[in-house]
Every structure is written in structure tokens, then in C-alpha cells.
């Protein structure tokens, strides 16, 4: 993936997000997905990890170092923490 431009990486990210969406729709049996292969939690996780990998490659392309990424991630996670706790409570 190292020869991709930033724009190409962004398009790849959108593609990977679409694959997560498709996997979730298949897993939940959404109307119109019955002809697709069965998807389970593992397949959804694999697709979600592809999103993380491509997103990480975008950060690397932008020259972000590990420390900066961690600081930004911590800031974002603090905004989402209450939502994650709510999700865990409902499981």
C-alpha cells in the first residue's frame, strides 16, 4: 500500500468501511443480503481491522508519529468513553 497517494488511501478507507457495512448487514440478515455468504463476528472484526489498518496508513502518510497519534486517540476516546460504557452496559 506504500505507493498509494493520500487520495487513494482515502478511497481505500471508504471501500473498507463499505465492507464492514456489508458484513454487518449480512450478519443481521438485512433484507436483500440473503444471497451473500454468511458473516459472523469474526468476519466483521476482520473487516473492521482492515479499516483500522488503512486509517493508520493515512496517519503515517501524514507524517504522524506514535506519540502524536496516541495523544489524538486519547482525546477522541475521552469524548467517546461514555458511549462505550453505555454499550457495555447494554450487552
PDB file of N, CA, C and O in Angstrom:
ATOM      1  N   UNK A   1       0.810  -1.189   0.000  1.00  0.00           N
ATOM      2  CA  UNK A   1       0.000   0.000   0.000  1.00  0.00           C
ATOM      3  C   UNK A   1       0.860   1.262   0.000  1.00  0.00           C
ATOM      4  O   UNK A   1       0.318   2.361  -0.109  1.00  0.00           O
ATOM      5  N   UNK A   2       2.165   1.140   0.117  1.00  0.00           N
ATOM      6  CA  UNK A   2       3.034   2.299   0.271  1.00  0.00           C
ATOM      7  C   UNK A   2       3.082   3.188  -0.968  1.00  0.00           C
ATOM      8  O   UNK A   2       3.475   4.350  -0.857  1.00  0.00           O
ATOM      9  N   UNK A   3       2.702   2.695  -2.128  1.00  0.00           N
ATOM     10  CA  UNK A   3       2.745   3.508  -3.334  1.00  0.00           C
ATOM     11  C   UNK A   3       1.451   4.278  -3.568  1.00  0.00           C
ATOM     12  O   UNK A   3       1.331   4.996  -4.560  1.00  0.00           O
ATOM     13  N   UNK A   4       0.488   4.138  -2.674  1.00  0.00           N
ATOM     14  CA  UNK A   4      -0.778   4.847  -2.824  1.00  0.00           C
ATOM     15  C   UNK A   4      -0.626   6.307  -2.407  1.00  0.00           C
ATOM     16  O   UNK A   4       0.111   6.634  -1.476  1.00  0.00           O
ATOM     17  N   UNK A   5      -1.339   7.170  -3.116  1.00  0.00           N
ATOM     18  CA  UNK A   5      -1.382   8.573  -2.718  1.00  0.00           C
ATOM     19  C   UNK A   5      -2.354   8.713  -1.542  1.00  0.00           C
ATOM     20  O   UNK A   5      -3.078   7.777  -1.203  1.00  0.00           O
ATOM     21  N   UNK A   6      -2.354   9.873  -0.945  1.00  0.00           N
ATOM     22  CA  UNK A   6      -3.271  10.130   0.163  1.00  0.00           C
ATOM     23  C   UNK A   6      -4.722   9.987  -0.302  1.00  0.00           C
ATOM     24  O   UNK A   6      -5.546   9.407   0.404  1.00  0.00           O
ATOM     25  N   UNK A   7      -5.029  10.508  -1.472  1.00  0.00           N
ATOM     26  CA  UNK A   7      -6.387  10.386  -2.012  1.00  0.00           C
ATOM     27  C   UNK A   7      -6.758   8.931  -2.253  1.00  0.00           C
ATOM     28  O   UNK A   7      -7.888   8.526  -1.980  1.00  0.00           O
ATOM     29  N   UNK A   8      -5.832   8.154  -2.752  1.00  0.00           N
ATOM     30  CA  UNK A   8      -6.099   6.735  -2.978  1.00  0.00           C
ATOM     31  C   UNK A   8      -6.322   6.000  -1.665  1.00  0.00           C
ATOM     32  O   UNK A   8      -7.162   5.104  -1.582  1.00  0.00           O
ATOM     33  N   UNK A   9      -5.575   6.378  -0.650  1.00  0.00           N
ATOM     34  CA  UNK A   9      -5.768   5.770   0.667  1.00  0.00           C
ATOM     35  C   UNK A   9      -7.153   6.117   1.225  1.00  0.00           C
ATOM     36  O   UNK A   9      -7.812   5.272   1.831  1.00  0.00           O
ATOM     37  N   UNK A  10      -7.583   7.351   1.019  1.00  0.00           N
ATOM     38  CA  UNK A  10      -8.908   7.761   1.484  1.00  0.00           C
ATOM     39  C   UNK A  10      -9.992   6.959   0.763  1.00  0.00           C
ATOM     40  O   UNK A  10     -10.978   6.549   1.376  1.00  0.00           O
ATOM     41  N   UNK A  11      -9.807   6.739  -0.534  1.00  0.00           N
ATOM     42  CA  UNK A  11     -10.775   5.923  -1.281  1.00  0.00           C
ATOM     43  C   UNK A  11     -10.763   4.481  -0.796  1.00  0.00           C
ATOM     44  O   UNK A  11     -11.813   3.845  -0.698  1.00  0.00           O
ATOM     45  N   UNK A  12      -9.572   3.965  -0.492  1.00  0.00           N
ATOM     46  CA  UNK A  12      -9.452   2.602   0.040  1.00  0.00           C
ATOM     47  C   UNK A  12     -10.154   2.511   1.392  1.00  0.00           C
ATOM     48  O   UNK A  12     -10.812   1.512   1.683  1.00  0.00           O
ATOM     49  N   UNK A  13     -10.019   3.535   2.208  1.00  0.00           N
ATOM     50  CA  UNK A  13     -10.692   3.554   3.506  1.00  0.00           C
ATOM     51  C   UNK A  13     -12.207   3.485   3.329  1.00  0.00           C
ATOM     52  O   UNK A  13     -12.888   2.743   4.037  1.00  0.00           O
ATOM     53  N   UNK A  14     -12.725   4.256   2.387  1.00  0.00           N
ATOM     54  CA  UNK A  14     -14.168   4.229   2.125  1.00  0.00           C
ATOM     55  C   UNK A  14     -14.598   2.838   1.668  1.00  0.00           C
ATOM     56  O   UNK A  14     -15.661   2.356   2.060  1.00  0.00           O
ATOM     57  N   UNK A  15     -13.789   2.201   0.851  1.00  0.00           N
ATOM     58  CA  UNK A  15     -14.083   0.839   0.395  1.00  0.00           C
ATOM     59  C   UNK A  15     -14.136  -0.125   1.579  1.00  0.00           C
ATOM     60  O   UNK A  15     -15.046  -0.948   1.674  1.00  0.00           O
ATOM     61  N   UNK A  16     -13.172  -0.022   2.470  1.00  0.00           N
ATOM     62  CA  UNK A  16     -13.119  -0.908   3.632  1.00  0.00           C
ATOM     63  C   UNK A  16     -14.311  -0.668   4.562  1.00  0.00           C
ATOM     64  O   UNK A  16     -14.858  -1.620   5.119  1.00  0.00           O
ATOM     65  N   UNK A  17     -14.713   0.585   4.734  1.00  0.00           N
ATOM     66  CA  UNK A  17     -15.893   0.887   5.554  1.00  0.00           C
ATOM     67  C   UNK A  17     -17.122   0.240   4.925  1.00  0.00           C
ATOM     68  O   UNK A  17     -17.974  -0.299   5.630  1.00  0.00           O
ATOM     69  N   UNK A  18     -17.211   0.294   3.603  1.00  0.00           N
ATOM     70  CA  UNK A  18     -18.317  -0.360   2.909  1.00  0.00           C
ATOM     71  C   UNK A  18     -18.340  -1.858   3.157  1.00  0.00           C
ATOM     72  O   UNK A  18     -19.410  -2.456   3.274  1.00  0.00           O
ATOM     73  N   UNK A  19     -17.157  -2.469   3.239  1.00  0.00           N
ATOM     74  CA  UNK A  19     -17.077  -3.905   3.511  1.00  0.00           C
ATOM     75  C   UNK A  19     -17.524  -4.229   4.938  1.00  0.00           C
ATOM     76  O   UNK A  19     -18.139  -5.270   5.170  1.00  0.00           O
ATOM     77  N   UNK A  20     -17.223  -3.357   5.882  1.00  0.00           N
ATOM     78  CA  UNK A  20     -17.730  -3.545   7.245  1.00  0.00           C
ATOM     79  C   UNK A  20     -19.253  -3.481   7.224  1.00  0.00           C
ATOM     80  O   UNK A  20     -19.930  -4.321   7.817  1.00  0.00           O
ATOM     81  N   UNK A  21     -19.772  -2.494   6.547  1.00  0.00           N
ATOM     82  CA  UNK A  21     -21.215  -2.327   6.455  1.00  0.00           C
ATOM     83  C   UNK A  21     -21.862  -3.570   5.838  1.00  0.00           C
ATOM     84  O   UNK A  21     -22.866  -4.068   6.348  1.00  0.00           O
ATOM     85  N   UNK A  22     -21.302  -4.054   4.770  1.00  0.00           N
ATOM     86  CA  UNK A  22     -21.853  -5.247   4.118  1.00  0.00           C
ATOM     87  C   UNK A  22     -21.815  -6.453   5.052  1.00  0.00           C
ATOM     88  O   UNK A  22     -22.772  -7.224   5.118  1.00  0.00           O
ATOM     89  N   UNK A  23     -20.712  -6.613   5.769  1.00  0.00           N
ATOM     90  CA  UNK A  23     -20.590  -7.735   6.701  1.00  0.00           C
ATOM     91  C   UNK A  23     -21.647  -7.651   7.800  1.00  0.00           C
ATOM     92  O   UNK A  23     -22.255  -8.660   8.158  1.00  0.00           O
ATOM     93  N   UNK A  24     -21.864  -6.458   8.331  1.00  0.00           N
ATOM     94  CA  UNK A  24     -22.864  -6.276   9.380  1.00  0.00           C
ATOM     95  C   UNK A  24     -24.264  -6.550   8.836  1.00  0.00           C
ATOM     96  O   UNK A  24     -25.066  -7.217   9.489  1.00  0.00           O
ATOM     97  N   UNK A  25     -24.554  -6.041   7.656  1.00  0.00           N
ATOM     98  CA  UNK A  25     -25.868  -6.280   7.059  1.00  0.00           C
ATOM     99  C   UNK A  25     -26.109  -7.768   6.839  1.00  0.00           C
ATOM    100  O   UNK A  25     -27.205  -8.264   7.100  1.00  0.00           O
ATOM    101  N   UNK A  26     -25.099  -8.477   6.361  1.00  0.00           N
ATOM    102  CA  UNK A  26     -25.235  -9.924   6.169  1.00  0.00           C
ATOM    103  C   UNK A  26     -25.428 -10.632   7.507  1.00  0.00           C
ATOM    104  O   UNK A  26     -26.262 -11.529   7.625  1.00  0.00           O
ATOM    105  N   UNK A  27     -24.667 -10.233   8.498  1.00  0.00           N
ATOM    106  CA  UNK A  27     -24.742 -10.855   9.823  1.00  0.00           C
ATOM    107  C   UNK A  27     -26.123 -10.682  10.442  1.00  0.00           C
ATOM    108  O   UNK A  27     -26.646 -11.589  11.089  1.00  0.00           O
ATOM    109  N   UNK A  28     -26.704  -9.505  10.234  1.00  0.00           N
ATOM    110  CA  UNK A  28     -28.013  -9.233  10.829  1.00  0.00           C
ATOM    111  C   UNK A  28     -29.158  -9.707   9.948  1.00  0.00           C
ATOM    112  O   UNK A  28     -30.325  -9.578  10.320  1.00  0.00           O
ATOM    113  N   UNK A  29     -28.833 -10.254   8.789  1.00  0.00           N
ATOM    114  CA  UNK A  29     -29.863 -10.792   7.905  1.00  0.00           C
ATOM    115  C   UNK A  29     -30.746  -9.729   7.280  1.00  0.00           C
ATOM    116  O   UNK A  29     -31.921  -9.968   7.002  1.00  0.00           O
ATOM    117  N   UNK A  30     -30.182  -8.569   7.064  1.00  0.00           N
ATOM    118  CA  UNK A  30     -30.936  -7.475   6.464  1.00  0.00           C
ATOM    119  C   UNK A  30     -31.481  -7.896   5.104  1.00  0.00           C
ATOM    120  O   UNK A  30     -30.808  -8.583   4.336  1.00  0.00           O
ATOM    121  N   UNK A  31     -32.698  -7.476   4.823  1.00  0.00           N
ATOM    122  CA  UNK A  31     -33.368  -7.806   3.563  1.00  0.00           C
ATOM    123  C   UNK A  31     -32.443  -7.487   2.381  1.00  0.00           C
ATOM    124  O   UNK A  31     -31.846  -6.413   2.315  1.00  0.00           O
ATOM    125  N   UNK A  32     -32.341  -8.419   1.477  1.00  0.00           N
ATOM    126  CA  UNK A  32     -31.519  -8.241   0.287  1.00  0.00           C
ATOM    127  C   UNK A  32     -30.115  -8.797   0.413  1.00  0.00           C
ATOM    128  O   UNK A  32     -29.341  -8.754  -0.543  1.00  0.00           O
ATOM    129  N   UNK A  33     -29.778  -9.323   1.592  1.00  0.00           N
ATOM    130  CA  UNK A  33     -28.421  -9.863   1.775  1.00  0.00           C
ATOM    131  C   UNK A  33     -28.412 -11.382   1.880  1.00  0.00           C
ATOM    132  O   UNK A  33     -27.365 -11.979   2.131  1.00  0.00           O
ATOM    133  N   UNK A  34     -29.563 -12.008   1.692  1.00  0.00           N
ATOM    134  CA  UNK A  34     -29.653 -13.458   1.876  1.00  0.00           C
ATOM    135  C   UNK A  34     -28.788 -14.223   0.874  1.00  0.00           C
ATOM    136  O   UNK A  34     -28.379 -15.349   1.155  1.00  0.00           O
ATOM    137  N   UNK A  35     -28.506 -13.639  -0.276  1.00  0.00           N
ATOM    138  CA  UNK A  35     -27.706 -14.327  -1.288  1.00  0.00           C
ATOM    139  C   UNK A  35     -26.205 -14.228  -1.020  1.00  0.00           C
ATOM    140  O   UNK A  35     -25.408 -14.862  -1.711  1.00  0.00           O
ATOM    141  N   UNK A  36     -25.823 -13.446  -0.030  1.00  0.00           N
ATOM    142  CA  UNK A  36     -24.412 -13.250   0.305  1.00  0.00           C
ATOM    143  C   UNK A  36     -23.956 -14.342   1.263  1.00  0.00           C
ATOM    144  O   UNK A  36     -24.770 -14.961   1.949  1.00  0.00           O
ATOM    145  N   UNK A  37     -22.648 -14.571   1.303  1.00  0.00           N
ATOM    146  CA  UNK A  37     -22.151 -15.574   2.268  1.00  0.00           C
ATOM    147  C   UNK A  37     -22.449 -15.152   3.706  1.00  0.00           C
ATOM    148  O   UNK A  37     -22.542 -13.964   4.014  1.00  0.00           O
ATOM    149  N   UNK A  38     -22.596 -16.144   4.571  1.00  0.00           N
ATOM    150  CA  UNK A  38     -22.847 -15.839   5.986  1.00  0.00           C
ATOM    151  C   UNK A  38     -21.648 -15.136   6.591  1.00  0.00           C
ATOM    152  O   UNK A  38     -20.497 -15.462   6.299  1.00  0.00           O
ATOM    153  N   UNK A  39     -21.940 -14.181   7.427  1.00  0.00           N
ATOM    154  CA  UNK A  39     -20.902 -13.442   8.133  1.00  0.00           C
ATOM    155  C   UNK A  39     -21.135 -13.599   9.623  1.00  0.00           C
ATOM    156  O   UNK A  39     -22.275 -13.608  10.087  1.00  0.00           O
ATOM    157  N   UNK A  40     -20.060 -13.719  10.359  1.00  0.00           N
ATOM    158  CA  UNK A  40     -20.136 -13.808  11.801  1.00  0.00           C
ATOM    159  C   UNK A  40     -19.304 -12.718  12.442  1.00  0.00           C
ATOM    160  O   UNK A  40     -18.715 -11.891  11.746  1.00  0.00           O
ATOM    161  N   UNK A  41     -19.253 -12.712  13.754  1.00  0.00           N
ATOM    162  CA  UNK A  41     -18.468 -11.699  14.457  1.00  0.00           C
ATOM    163  C   UNK A  41     -17.003 -11.658  14.018  1.00  0.00           C
ATOM    164  O   UNK A  41     -16.415 -10.581  13.928  1.00  0.00           O
ATOM    165  N   UNK A  42     -16.418 -12.817  13.747  1.00  0.00           N
ATOM    166  CA  UNK A  42     -15.007 -12.831  13.331  1.00  0.00           C
ATOM    167  C   UNK A  42     -14.809 -12.109  11.995  1.00  0.00           C
ATOM    168  O   UNK A  42     -13.856 -11.347  11.835  1.00  0.00           O
ATOM    169  N   UNK A  43     -15.709 -12.349  11.041  1.00  0.00           N
ATOM    170  CA  UNK A  43     -15.588 -11.691   9.735  1.00  0.00           C
ATOM    171  C   UNK A  43     -15.793 -10.181   9.848  1.00  0.00           C
ATOM    172  O   UNK A  43     -15.120  -9.397   9.179  1.00  0.00           O
ATOM    173  N   UNK A  44     -16.735  -9.792  10.705  1.00  0.00           N
ATOM    174  CA  UNK A  44     -16.952  -8.360  10.935  1.00  0.00           C
ATOM    175  C   UNK A  44     -15.697  -7.753  11.558  1.00  0.00           C
ATOM    176  O   UNK A  44     -15.263  -6.674  11.155  1.00  0.00           O
ATOM    177  N   UNK A  45     -15.121  -8.434  12.527  1.00  0.00           N
ATOM    178  CA  UNK A  45     -13.903  -7.940  13.182  1.00  0.00           C
ATOM    179  C   UNK A  45     -12.766  -7.804  12.177  1.00  0.00           C
ATOM    180  O   UNK A  45     -12.027  -6.820  12.205  1.00  0.00           O
ATOM    181  N   UNK A  46     -12.622  -8.787  11.290  1.00  0.00           N
ATOM    182  CA  UNK A  46     -11.562  -8.716  10.283  1.00  0.00           C
ATOM    183  C   UNK A  46     -11.748  -7.505   9.373  1.00  0.00           C
ATOM    184  O   UNK A  46     -10.782  -6.820   9.039  1.00  0.00           O
ATOM    185  N   UNK A  47     -12.983  -7.246   8.977  1.00  0.00           N
ATOM    186  CA  UNK A  47     -13.251  -6.085   8.124  1.00  0.00           C
ATOM    187  C   UNK A  47     -12.988  -4.790   8.887  1.00  0.00           C
ATOM    188  O   UNK A  47     -12.428  -3.844   8.333  1.00  0.00           O
ATOM    189  N   UNK A  48     -13.391  -4.745  10.163  1.00  0.00           N
ATOM    190  CA  UNK A  48     -13.150  -3.553  10.976  1.00  0.00           C
ATOM    191  C   UNK A  48     -11.652  -3.309  11.162  1.00  0.00           C
ATOM    192  O   UNK A  48     -11.201  -2.164  11.172  1.00  0.00           O
ATOM    193  N   UNK A  49     -10.894  -4.375  11.307  1.00  0.00           N
ATOM    194  CA  UNK A  49      -9.442  -4.225  11.436  1.00  0.00           C
ATOM    195  C   UNK A  49      -8.821  -3.697  10.145  1.00  0.00           C
ATOM    196  O   UNK A  49      -7.844  -2.950  10.184  1.00  0.00           O
ATOM    197  N   UNK A  50      -9.387  -4.084   9.001  1.00  0.00           N
ATOM    198  CA  UNK A  50      -8.910  -3.516   7.737  1.00  0.00           C
ATOM    199  C   UNK A  50      -9.093  -2.001   7.732  1.00  0.00           C
ATOM    200  O   UNK A  50      -8.232  -1.272   7.239  1.00  0.00           O
ATOM    201  N   UNK A  51     -10.211  -1.528   8.278  1.00  0.00           N
ATOM    202  CA  UNK A  51     -10.452  -0.085   8.373  1.00  0.00           C
ATOM    203  C   UNK A  51      -9.360   0.565   9.223  1.00  0.00           C
ATOM    204  O   UNK A  51      -8.805   1.600   8.854  1.00  0.00           O
ATOM    205  N   UNK A  52      -9.060  -0.055  10.363  1.00  0.00           N
ATOM    206  CA  UNK A  52      -8.037   0.491  11.252  1.00  0.00           C
ATOM    207  C   UNK A  52      -6.671   0.528  10.567  1.00  0.00           C
ATOM    208  O   UNK A  52      -5.928   1.500  10.706  1.00  0.00           O
ATOM    209  N   UNK A  53      -6.348  -0.519   9.839  1.00  0.00           N
ATOM    210  CA  UNK A  53      -5.047  -0.586   9.154  1.00  0.00           C
ATOM    211  C   UNK A  53      -4.936   0.505   8.097  1.00  0.00           C
ATOM    212  O   UNK A  53      -3.917   1.191   8.016  1.00  0.00           O
ATOM    213  N   UNK A  54      -5.972   0.666   7.294  1.00  0.00           N
ATOM    214  CA  UNK A  54      -5.919   1.691   6.251  1.00  0.00           C
ATOM    215  C   UNK A  54      -5.903   3.085   6.876  1.00  0.00           C
ATOM    216  O   UNK A  54      -5.175   3.962   6.411  1.00  0.00           O
ATOM    217  N   UNK A  55      -6.695   3.294   7.917  1.00  0.00           N
ATOM    218  CA  UNK A  55      -6.688   4.590   8.599  1.00  0.00           C
ATOM    219  C   UNK A  55      -5.296   4.882   9.175  1.00  0.00           C
ATOM    220  O   UNK A  55      -4.824   6.018   9.123  1.00  0.00           O
ATOM    221  N   UNK A  56      -4.654   3.863   9.714  1.00  0.00           N
ATOM    222  CA  UNK A  56      -3.299   4.030  10.251  1.00  0.00           C
ATOM    223  C   UNK A  56      -2.314   4.401   9.151  1.00  0.00           C
ATOM    224  O   UNK A  56      -1.401   5.198   9.369  1.00  0.00           O
ATOM    225  N   UNK A  57      -2.503   3.818   7.965  1.00  0.00           N
ATOM    226  CA  UNK A  57      -1.613   4.158   6.853  1.00  0.00           C
ATOM    227  C   UNK A  57      -1.796   5.616   6.426  1.00  0.00           C
ATOM    228  O   UNK A  57      -0.848   6.256   5.971  1.00  0.00           O
ATOM    229  N   UNK A  58      -3.015   6.138   6.574  1.00  0.00           N
ATOM    230  CA  UNK A  58      -3.252   7.559   6.278  1.00  0.00           C
ATOM    231  C   UNK A  58      -2.488   8.424   7.274  1.00  0.00           C
ATOM    232  O   UNK A  58      -1.850   9.406   6.895  1.00  0.00           O
ATOM    233  N   UNK A  59      -2.558   8.052   8.548  1.00  0.00           N
ATOM    234  CA  UNK A  59      -1.827   8.801   9.575  1.00  0.00           C
ATOM    235  C   UNK A  59      -0.328   8.782   9.296  1.00  0.00           C
ATOM    236  O   UNK A  59       0.349   9.799   9.443  1.00  0.00           O
ATOM    237  N   UNK A  60       0.184   7.625   8.896  1.00  0.00           N
ATOM    238  CA  UNK A  60       1.608   7.511   8.580  1.00  0.00           C
ATOM    239  C   UNK A  60       1.963   8.380   7.380  1.00  0.00           C
ATOM    240  O   UNK A  60       3.003   9.038   7.369  1.00  0.00           O
ATOM    241  N   UNK A  61       1.108   8.380   6.384  1.00  0.00           N
ATOM    242  CA  UNK A  61       1.340   9.201   5.188  1.00  0.00           C
ATOM    243  C   UNK A  61       1.397  10.681   5.542  1.00  0.00           C
ATOM    244  O   UNK A  61       2.121  11.451   4.912  1.00  0.00           O
ATOM    245  N   UNK A  62       0.631  11.073   6.554  1.00  0.00           N
ATOM    246  CA  UNK A  62       0.623  12.466   7.005  1.00  0.00           C
ATOM    247  C   UNK A  62       1.810  12.787   7.909  1.00  0.00           C
ATOM    248  O   UNK A  62       1.972  13.927   8.345  1.00  0.00           O
ATOM    249  N   UNK A  63       2.635  11.785   8.189  1.00  0.00           N
ATOM    250  CA  UNK A  63       3.834  12.004   8.990  1.00  0.00           C
ATOM    251  C   UNK A  63       3.595  12.014  10.484  1.00  0.00           C
ATOM    252  O   UNK A  63       4.428  12.507  11.245  1.00  0.00           O
ATOM    253  N   UNK A  64       2.459  11.470  10.916  1.00  0.00           N
ATOM    254  CA  UNK A  64       2.156  11.435  12.345  1.00  0.00           C
ATOM    255  C   UNK A  64       3.053  10.410  13.050  1.00  0.00           C
ATOM    256  O   UNK A  64       3.189   9.275  12.594  1.00  0.00           O
ATOM    257  N   UNK A  65       3.654  10.819  14.148  1.00  0.00           N
ATOM    258  CA  UNK A  65       4.447   9.869  14.930  1.00  0.00           C
ATOM    259  C   UNK A  65       3.555   9.196  15.970  1.00  0.00           C
ATOM    260  O   UNK A  65       2.426   9.624  16.207  1.00  0.00           O
ATOM    261  N   UNK A  66       4.074   8.147  16.581  1.00  0.00           N
ATOM    262  CA  UNK A  66       3.280   7.374  17.540  1.00  0.00           C
ATOM    263  C   UNK A  66       2.772   8.230  18.693  1.00  0.00           C
ATOM    264  O   UNK A  66       1.629   8.072  19.122  1.00  0.00           O
ATOM    265  N   UNK A  67       3.610   9.140  19.201  1.00  0.00           N
ATOM    266  CA  UNK A  67       3.211   9.975  20.329  1.00  0.00           C
ATOM    267  C   UNK A  67       2.029  10.861  19.950  1.00  0.00           C
ATOM    268  O   UNK A  67       1.061  10.966  20.704  1.00  0.00           O
ATOM    269  N   UNK A  68       2.108  11.495  18.784  1.00  0.00           N
ATOM    270  CA  UNK A  68       1.030  12.377  18.329  1.00  0.00           C
ATOM    271  C   UNK A  68      -0.252  11.591  18.119  1.00  0.00           C
ATOM    272  O   UNK A  68      -1.332  12.029  18.516  1.00  0.00           O
ATOM    273  N   UNK A  69      -0.129  10.436  17.495  1.00  0.00           N
ATOM    274  CA  UNK A  69      -1.303   9.590  17.280  1.00  0.00           C
ATOM    275  C   UNK A  69      -1.939   9.213  18.611  1.00  0.00           C
ATOM    276  O   UNK A  69      -3.161   9.260  18.753  1.00  0.00           O
ATOM    277  N   UNK A  70      -1.115   8.840  19.585  1.00  0.00           N
ATOM    278  CA  UNK A  70      -1.636   8.453  20.894  1.00  0.00           C
ATOM    279  C   UNK A  70      -2.341   9.620  21.576  1.00  0.00           C
ATOM    280  O   UNK A  70      -3.390   9.433  22.192  1.00  0.00           O
ATOM    281  N   UNK A  71      -1.778  10.820  21.472  1.00  0.00           N
ATOM    282  CA  UNK A  71      -2.410  11.991  22.071  1.00  0.00           C
ATOM    283  C   UNK A  71      -3.765  12.279  21.429  1.00  0.00           C
ATOM    284  O   UNK A  71      -4.739  12.572  22.123  1.00  0.00           O
ATOM    285  N   UNK A  72      -3.821  12.196  20.114  1.00  0.00           N
ATOM    286  CA  UNK A  72      -5.081  12.428  19.411  1.00  0.00           C
ATOM    287  C   UNK A  72      -6.098  11.338  19.734  1.00  0.00           C
ATOM    288  O   UNK A  72      -7.285  11.614  19.904  1.00  0.00           O
ATOM    289  N   UNK A  73      -5.625  10.106  19.816  1.00  0.00           N
ATOM    290  CA  UNK A  73      -6.514   8.997  20.138  1.00  0.00           C
ATOM    291  C   UNK A  73      -7.079   9.143  21.553  1.00  0.00           C
ATOM    292  O   UNK A  73      -8.271   8.932  21.777  1.00  0.00           O
ATOM    293  N   UNK A  74      -6.226   9.500  22.488  1.00  0.00           N
ATOM    294  CA  UNK A  74      -6.696   9.707  23.861  1.00  0.00           C
ATOM    295  C   UNK A  74      -7.768  10.795  23.919  1.00  0.00           C
ATOM    296  O   UNK A  74      -8.770  10.647  24.619  1.00  0.00           O
ATOM    297  N   UNK A  75      -7.558  11.873  23.191  1.00  0.00           N
ATOM    298  CA  UNK A  75      -8.528  12.968  23.164  1.00  0.00           C
ATOM    299  C   UNK A  75      -9.858  12.489  22.584  1.00  0.00           C
ATOM    300  O   UNK A  75     -10.920  12.770  23.139  1.00  0.00           O
ATOM    301  N   UNK A  76      -9.797  11.774  21.479  1.00  0.00           N
ATOM    302  CA  UNK A  76     -11.021  11.263  20.854  1.00  0.00           C
ATOM    303  C   UNK A  76     -11.707  10.233  21.744  1.00  0.00           C
ATOM    304  O   UNK A  76     -12.930  10.247  21.877  1.00  0.00           O
ATOM    305  N   UNK A  77     -10.931   9.343  22.352  1.00  0.00           N
ATOM    306  CA  UNK A  77     -11.513   8.302  23.200  1.00  0.00           C
ATOM    307  C   UNK A  77     -12.213   8.905  24.406  1.00  0.00           C
ATOM    308  O   UNK A  77     -13.244   8.392  24.841  1.00  0.00           O
ATOM    309  N   UNK A  78     -11.673   9.978  24.948  1.00  0.00           N
ATOM    310  CA  UNK A  78     -12.333  10.584  26.108  1.00  0.00           C
ATOM    311  C   UNK A  78     -13.712  11.113  25.714  1.00  0.00           C
ATOM    312  O   UNK A  78     -14.633  11.106  26.530  1.00  0.00           O
ATOM    313  N   UNK A  79     -13.860  11.570  24.472  1.00  0.00           N
ATOM    314  CA  UNK A  79     -15.166  12.038  24.008  1.00  0.00           C
ATOM    315  C   UNK A  79     -16.142  10.885  23.817  1.00  0.00           C
ATOM    316  O   UNK A  79     -17.351  11.053  23.969  1.00  0.00           O
ATOM    317  N   UNK A  80     -15.616   9.728  23.488  1.00  0.00           N
ATOM    318  CA  UNK A  80     -16.455   8.557  23.212  1.00  0.00           C
ATOM    319  C   UNK A  80     -16.614   7.636  24.412  1.00  0.00           C
ATOM    320  O   UNK A  80     -17.417   6.704  24.365  1.00  0.00           O
ATOM    321  N   UNK A  81     -15.877   7.871  25.473  1.00  0.00           N
ATOM    322  CA  UNK A  81     -15.850   6.947  26.597  1.00  0.00           C
ATOM    323  C   UNK A  81     -17.243   6.659  27.153  1.00  0.00           C
ATOM    324  O   UNK A  81     -17.571   5.500  27.406  1.00  0.00           O
ATOM    325  N   UNK A  82     -18.049   7.664  27.345  1.00  0.00           N
ATOM    326  CA  UNK A  82     -19.390   7.452  27.904  1.00  0.00           C
ATOM    327  C   UNK A  82     -20.237   6.601  26.973  1.00  0.00           C
ATOM    328  O   UNK A  82     -21.046   5.796  27.434  1.00  0.00           O
ATOM    329  N   UNK A  83     -20.062   6.770  25.667  1.00  0.00           N
ATOM    330  CA  UNK A  83     -20.818   5.947  24.724  1.00  0.00           C
ATOM    331  C   UNK A  83     -20.381   4.488  24.800  1.00  0.00           C
ATOM    332  O   UNK A  83     -21.211   3.579  24.753  1.00  0.00           O
ATOM    333  N   UNK A  84     -19.090   4.273  24.918  1.00  0.00           N
ATOM    334  CA  UNK A  84     -18.578   2.904  25.026  1.00  0.00           C
ATOM    335  C   UNK A  84     -19.071   2.247  26.314  1.00  0.00           C
ATOM    336  O   UNK A  84     -19.432   1.070  26.311  1.00  0.00           O
ATOM    337  N   UNK A  85     -19.089   2.997  27.405  1.00  0.00           N
ATOM    338  CA  UNK A  85     -19.590   2.458  28.669  1.00  0.00           C
ATOM    339  C   UNK A  85     -21.065   2.103  28.545  1.00  0.00           C
ATOM    340  O   UNK A  85     -21.497   1.072  29.062  1.00  0.00           O
ATOM    341  N   UNK A  86     -21.838   2.938  27.873  1.00  0.00           N
ATOM    342  CA  UNK A  86     -23.267   2.672  27.658  1.00  0.00           C
ATOM    343  C   UNK A  86     -23.445   1.385  26.866  1.00  0.00           C
ATOM    344  O   UNK A  86     -24.305   0.566  27.191  1.00  0.00           O
ATOM    345  N   UNK A  87     -22.634   1.205  25.829  1.00  0.00           N
ATOM    346  CA  UNK A  87     -22.716  -0.017  25.028  1.00  0.00           C
ATOM    347  C   UNK A  87     -22.441  -1.250  25.876  1.00  0.00           C
ATOM    348  O   UNK A  87     -23.153  -2.250  25.778  1.00  0.00           O
ATOM    349  N   UNK A  88     -21.420  -1.177  26.699  1.00  0.00           N
ATOM    350  CA  UNK A  88     -21.072  -2.326  27.556  1.00  0.00           C
ATOM    351  C   UNK A  88     -22.192  -2.633  28.538  1.00  0.00           C
ATOM    352  O   UNK A  88     -22.463  -3.799  28.826  1.00  0.00           O
ATOM    353  N   UNK A  89     -22.840  -1.604  29.049  1.00  0.00           N
ATOM    354  CA  UNK A  89     -23.944  -1.803  29.987  1.00  0.00           C
ATOM    355  C   UNK A  89     -25.125  -2.512  29.326  1.00  0.00           C
ATOM    356  O   UNK A  89     -25.834  -3.277  29.981  1.00  0.00           O
ATOM    357  N   UNK A  90     -25.335  -2.267  28.054  1.00  0.00           N
ATOM    358  CA  UNK A  90     -26.470  -2.822  27.328  1.00  0.00           C
ATOM    359  C   UNK A  90     -26.188  -4.222  26.772  1.00  0.00           C
ATOM    360  O   UNK A  90     -27.080  -4.837  26.187  1.00  0.00           O
ATOM    361  N   UNK A  91     -24.997  -4.723  26.940  1.00  0.00           N
ATOM    362  CA  UNK A  91     -24.669  -6.054  26.403  1.00  0.00           C
ATOM    363  C   UNK A  91     -25.044  -7.146  27.353  1.00  0.00           C
ATOM    364  O   UNK A  91     -24.836  -8.322  27.054  1.00  0.00           O
TER     365      UNK A  91
END
